[in-house]
């Protein structure tokens, strides 16, 4: 078995065990930790100074909630971008790839409806940050993180592909902030060449990890 196959297998096993663990976290704990994440995040200098921020709509359970952060971005007049998972091929991109589209108001966020095969709340139109390349910060979801700021995604590779294409096109990267629950902080994550580390983490009530 090749090294690459072994790494992919180890990642899959870690995802499976983490997802079983995350299902068991109470709604109260997720809510409490999400408030802690929001309070810590808005004090991170790179977040405070950012003019354009990409965020994500959290899943209904087993994940840190992001609506308070989204509302804060509009309250302090930051431009907000949300992900759309595309499945229509585009030259120079993977068959399944991520767009970051601008959403103009909090009311428009509240009106988003489930889209695509993942049934996620996504924008269907808006200014695409890949056209301008001036994104300051991305708040990145994950299944697991380490204190050394490694990230384990859900396995589809959307964020890693987006970041690779963005960096190749604009020769720069946004500041990457991974957010997660305390249960998502693990000792080690197997890493592949295309995986991106975070610049900092904001974990539950633990706070900021640089």
NORUR-V679937 format. One record per backbone hydrogen bond with DSSP energy under -1.0 kcal/mol. CO is the residue of the C=O (numbers start at 1). NH is the residue of the N-H. Records with the same first field share a line. If there is no record, write none. Layout:
BEGIN
CO=NH ; NH
END
This chain:
BEGIN
2=6
3=7
4=8
5=9
6=10
7=11
8=12
9=13
10=14
11=15
12=16
13=17
14=18
15=19
16=20
17=21
18=22
19=23
22=25
26=30
27=31
28=32
29=33
30=34
31=35
32=36
33=37
34=38
35=39
36=40
37=41
38=42
40=43
41=44
44=48
45=49
51=79
52=136 ; 137
53=81
54=139
66=70
67=71
68=72
69=73
70=74
71=75
72=76
73=78
74=77
79=53
80=103
81=55
82=101
84=99
86=97
90=93
97=86
99=84
100=129
101=82
105=109
106=110
109=112
113=122
115=120
116=119
120=115
127=102
128=131
129=133
136=175
137=54
138=177
140=179
144=152
145=186
146=149
149=198
150=146
152=143 ; 144
157=161
158=162
159=163
160=164
161=165
162=166
163=167
164=168
165=169
166=170
167=171
175=138
176=199 ; 200
177=140
178=202
180=204
181=184
182=185
184=145
192=195
200=178
201=209
202=180
203=206 ; 207
207=203
209=201
END
